[in-house]
Amino acid sequence: MIQVTRLNGTAFTLNALYIEKVETFPDTTITLTTGTKYVVLDTAEAVNSRIIEFYQAVQLLSNPHIRGEEHEE
């Protein structure tokens, strides 16, 4: 789960596994795989960073082939 902030200043959490895309229109819009959209105060870079941290925390990026590494060490 990642924490983001609505335009009215209230924080909430999203399951990062369901995030399909993060766009900046000028406000950051997060679209889920269900089609639900959330407009948040957080920058797209901050949201992307939190998504990566979440994936690392649940070891989703622990496989070297997923990370794009050619050879395991």
Residue pairs with C-beta under 8 A, 6 or more apart in sequence:
1 13
1 14
1 15
1 16
1 54
2 13
2 14
2 16
2 47
2 50
2 51
2 53
2 54
3 11
3 12
3 13
3 50
4 11
4 12
4 13
4 14
4 30
4 38
4 40
4 41
4 42
4 47
4 50
5 11
5 12
5 40
5 41
5 42
6 12
6 38
6 39
6 40
6 41
7 27
7 39
7 40
7 41
9 41
14 30
14 32
14 38
16 50
16 51
16 54
16 55
18 32
18 33
18 34
19 30
19 31
19 32
19 33
19 51
20 31
20 32
20 33
21 30
21 31
22 28
22 29
22 30
22 31
22 44
22 47
22 48
22 51
23 29
23 31
23 44
24 43
24 44
27 39
27 40
27 41
28 39
28 40
28 41
28 42
28 43
28 44
28 47
29 37
29 38
29 39
29 40
30 37
30 38
30 39
30 40
30 47
31 37
32 38
40 47
52 61
55 61
56 62
60 66
61 67
64 71
64 72
